Amino acid sequence: MQNLNKHIEENKSLRAENDALKTENNKVKQRISQLDEKAMERVATQLGYVKEELASAKSYNTTLMKL
């Protein structure tokens, strides 16, 4: 019987530890999601700059071809 009580207490302890790890895991997932969003924003911004540079280069080339 004492062995059974020991296992019950160990089980309770493991469940509590598991719940704490689930909570921590959810926080990490949320942080990763936020980082992904920020990374996508940076990529979109950089893509906008590249498109602007490309348009400028095309305009410059067109001007040179007319000369």
MODELLER restraints for C-alpha pairs under 7 A, 6 or more apart:
rsr = mdl.restraints
at = mdl.atoms
